[in-house]
Amino acid sequence: MIGTGAAGAGEGVRVRVVSLVPSLTEAVAVTLPGVLVGATDWCTHPAGLDVARVGGSKYPDLDRVRALRPDLVLLNVEENRREDADALAAAGVPVRVTYPRTVPAALDELAGLLADLGAPGEPGWLAAARRAWADPPALPRVRTAVVPVWRRPWVVLGAETFAGDVLRRLGVVNAYAGDPERYPRPGLDELRARRPDLVVLPDEPYRFTAEDGPEAFPGVPCALVSGRHLTWYGPSLAEAPAVLAAALSAPLSPAG
């Protein structure tokens, strides 16, 4: 984990930004064309993004980052490593570290970042996201779910996660929301013992599919959801409530 301290870019200044966070890459690229000069190999949106690539989020090539002469590097507590943030700061590269744990915090953090980078006002996608989350669709009844984000070993959403808040606002209570860890690693027997009403299986960071994941939870409905809409905080937030609600309302029928 890395700290949440940030160095701003200054108002009214055309900056060179390197993003090590896929959702922020998308937010900056679609809002301020020309500002972004580098991104990770995992930054897949917007489609056709043509900037220098600097390796992965967890293990970026810091020499490549520095060679781009960035005025600001964007990082996130969960996506990136503290040692990379510290190394960039030690080399005199300003960094800005994000750490939203709720939808409102993400929306406000995005607004502040884009304003600091020179956006003249909130972009249309951000205004649309605020409207979408002001009154999101919800399941007819609240369901308690386990939310794996990895297997071998199993890792699930725990306390105070952004994705957990997203689900809560759509009528899904995380069975591990009260766990002392943010990403617990329970065994499969323990997961089953929680007797969830629903299992939520995103397609990233682990790519759960109809053939890989639901078979571990016989008798429990499993909803396959878009990881981008569940965990990214950027333009995808505008459509996330509708996309996720549709998937949560139509889980795979329980097997076994």
C-alpha positions in Angstrom: 0.0 0.0 0.0 1.1 3.6 -0.6 0.2 6.8 1.1 -2.5 9.2 0.0 -0.4 12.4 -0.1 -0.5 14.2 -3.4 1.4 16.8 -5.3 -0.8 18.9 -7.5 0.1 20.1 -11.0 -0.8 23.7 -10.6 -3.7 25.6 -12.1 -3.8 26.7 -15.7 -0.7 24.8 -16.7 -0.5 22.4 -19.6 1.0 19.3 -18.0 2.5 16.0 -19.1 0.8 13.2 -17.2 1.7 9.5 -16.8 -1.1 7.3 -15.4 -0.4 4.0 -13.7 -4.2 3.5 -13.0 -6.4 2.3 -15.8 -9.5 4.1 -14.7 -7.7 7.4 -14.3 -6.0 6.9 -17.7 -9.5 6.7 -19.3 -10.7 9.7 -17.3 -7.8 12.0 -18.3 -7.6 10.8 -21.9 -11.2 11.4 -22.7 -11.4 14.7 -20.8 -8.1 16.4 -21.6 -6.8 15.1 -24.9 -3.0 15.6 -25.3 -2.3 15.7 -21.5 -1.6 12.0 -21.1 1.8 11.0 -22.4 2.2 7.5 -20.8 0.1 4.7 -19.3 0.4 1.1 -18.3 0.0 -2.0 -20.5 -3.3 -2.6 -18.7 -4.8 0.7 -19.6 -7.2 -0.5 -22.2 -9.6 2.4 -22.4 -10.3 4.5 -24.3 -10.0 2.2 -27.3 -7.1 3.1 -29.5 -5.2 5.1 -26.9 -1.9 6.1 -28.4 0.6 6.9 -25.7 3.9 5.4 -24.5 3.5 2.2 -22.4 5.4 1.9 -19.2 4.8 -1.7 -18.1 2.3 -3.0 -15.6 0.5 -1.3 -12.7 2.3 -3.4 -10.1 5.7 -3.4 -11.7 6.1 -0.3 -14.0 9.3 0.5 -15.7 10.3 3.6 -13.7 13.1 4.5 -16.2 10.5 4.7 -18.9 8.2 6.8 -16.7 11.0 9.3 -15.9 12.1 9.4 -19.6 8.7 10.8 -20.5 9.4 13.9 -18.3 6.1 13.8 -16.6 4.9 16.8 -14.6 2.6 14.4 -12.6 2.3 10.6 -12.2 -1.1 9.2 -11.1 -1.2 6.3 -8.8 -3.6 4.5 -6.5 -3.2 2.8 -3.2 -4.6 -0.5 -4.4 -3.3 -0.6 -7.9 0.3 0.4 -7.3 3.1 -0.2 -4.9 4.4 2.2 -2.2 8.0 1.6 -3.3 7.3 2.9 -6.8 5.6 6.0 -5.5 8.5 6.6 -3.1 11.1 6.1 -5.9 9.4 8.5 -8.2 9.1 11.1 -5.4 12.7 10.6 -4.5 13.6 11.3 -8.1 11.8 14.6 -8.0 8.7 13.4 -10.0 5.5 14.8 -8.6 2.9 12.0 -7.8 -0.7 12.1 -7.0 -2.2 9.1 -5.2 -5.9 8.3 -5.2 -7.8 6.2 -2.7 -11.6 6.4 -3.0 -13.5 4.0 -0.9 -17.0 5.2 -1.7 -18.8 6.3 -4.9 -19.2 10.0 -3.7 -15.5 10.1 -2.8 -14.6 8.8 -6.2 -16.7 11.4 -8.0 -15.3 14.2 -5.9 -11.7 13.0 -6.3 -12.1 12.8 -10.1 -13.5 16.3 -10.2 -10.6 17.7 -8.1 -8.0 15.9 -10.2 -9.4 17.0 -13.6 -9.8 20.6 -12.3 -6.2 20.6 -11.2 -5.1 19.3 -14.6 -6.8 22.2 -16.3 -10.3 21.1 -17.1 -12.6 24.1 -17.5 -15.5 22.4 -15.8 -16.8 19.0 -14.9 -16.9 16.9 -18.1 -20.3 15.5 -19.3 -19.5 12.0 -18.3 -18.8 13.0 -14.7 -22.1 15.0 -14.5 -23.9 11.9 -15.9 -22.2 9.7 -13.3 -23.4 12.0 -10.5 -27.0 11.8 -11.9 -26.8 8.0 -12.3 -25.6 7.4 -8.8 -28.0 9.9 -7.2 -30.8 7.4 -7.7 -29.3 4.0 -8.8 -31.5 1.0 -9.6 -31.5 -1.6 -6.8 -32.5 -5.2 -6.4 -36.1 -5.8 -5.3 -34.7 -7.1 -2.0 -31.3 -6.8 -0.3 -29.1 -9.8 -0.9 -26.0 -10.8 1.0 -23.1 -11.8 -1.2 -19.6 -13.0 -1.2 -17.5 -11.2 -3.8 -14.4 -13.1 -4.9 -11.8 -11.1 -6.9 -9.3 -13.9 -7.2 -9.0 -17.7 -6.8 -6.1 -20.0 -6.1 -6.1 -18.7 -3.4 -9.5 -17.2 -3.0 -9.5 -13.5 -2.2 -12.7 -11.6 -1.6 -13.9 -8.0 -1.0 -13.6 -7.1 2.7 -14.1 -3.9 4.6 -14.2 -0.3 3.2 -13.7 -1.1 -0.5 -14.9 1.1 -3.4 -16.4 -2.0 -5.1 -18.2 -2.9 -1.9 -19.8 0.5 -1.7 -20.8 0.2 -5.4 -22.6 -3.0 -4.6 -24.2 -1.7 -1.4 -25.8 1.1 -3.3 -27.3 -1.5 -5.7 -28.9 -3.6 -2.9 -26.1 -6.1 -2.3 -24.5 -6.4 1.1 -21.0 -7.8 1.3 -20.8 -10.7 3.6 -17.2 -9.8 4.5 -17.9 -6.0 5.0 -17.2 -6.4 8.7 -13.9 -8.3 8.3 -10.8 -6.6 9.7 -9.0 -7.1 6.4 -9.9 -5.2 3.2 -9.2 -8.3 1.1 -9.6 -11.4 3.2 -8.3 -14.8 2.0 -10.9 -17.3 3.3 -10.8 -20.9 2.3 -13.6 -22.2 0.1 -15.2 -24.1 2.9 -15.5 -20.8 4.9 -16.9 -19.0 1.9 -19.6 -21.6 1.6 -20.3 -21.6 5.3 -21.3 -17.9 5.1 -24.4 -19.2 3.2 -24.6 -16.1 0.9 -27.8 -15.4 -1.1 -25.6 -14.5 -4.1 -22.0 -14.8 -5.3 -20.8 -11.9 -7.4 -18.0 -12.9 -9.9 -16.3 -10.0 -11.8 -14.2 -10.6 -14.9 -11.2 -8.7 -13.5 -8.7 -8.8 -11.9 -9.4 -12.6 -12.1 -11.5 -13.4 -15.1 -14.4 -15.5 -13.7 -16.6 -17.0 -16.3 -19.7 -19.3 -16.4 -17.3 -22.2 -16.5 -14.8 -20.9 -14.0 -16.2 -19.9 -10.6 -19.9 -20.8 -10.3 -19.1 -24.5 -9.9 -17.4 -23.7 -6.6 -20.7 -22.6 -5.1 -23.3 -25.3 -5.8 -26.8 -24.2 -5.0 -26.0 -20.5 -4.9 -27.0 -18.1 -7.7 -23.9 -16.5 -9.3 -23.9 -13.1 -11.0 -21.1 -12.5 -13.6 -20.4 -8.8 -13.7 -18.1 -6.4 -15.5 -15.0 -5.8 -13.4 -14.5 -2.4 -15.1 -18.0 -1.2 -14.0 -17.5 -2.6 -10.5 -14.0 -1.4 -9.7 -13.1 1.4 -12.1 -13.7 5.0 -11.1 -13.8 7.1 -14.3 -16.2 7.4 -17.3 -17.5 3.9 -16.7 -19.2 5.2 -13.6 -21.9 6.9 -15.7 -23.2 3.5 -17.0 -22.1 1.3 -14.1 -25.4 1.4 -12.1 -27.5 0.2 -15.1 -24.9 -2.3 -16.3 -24.3 -3.9 -12.9 -28.0 -3.8 -11.9 -28.9 -5.8 -15.0 -26.2 -8.4 -14.3 -27.1 -8.7 -10.6 -30.8 -9.1 -11.4 -30.1 -12.1 -13.8 -27.7 -14.4 -12.0 -26.9 -17.8 -13.3 -29.3 -20.4 -11.9 -27.7 -22.4 -9.0 -26.3 -25.7 -9.9 -26.0 -28.7 -7.6 
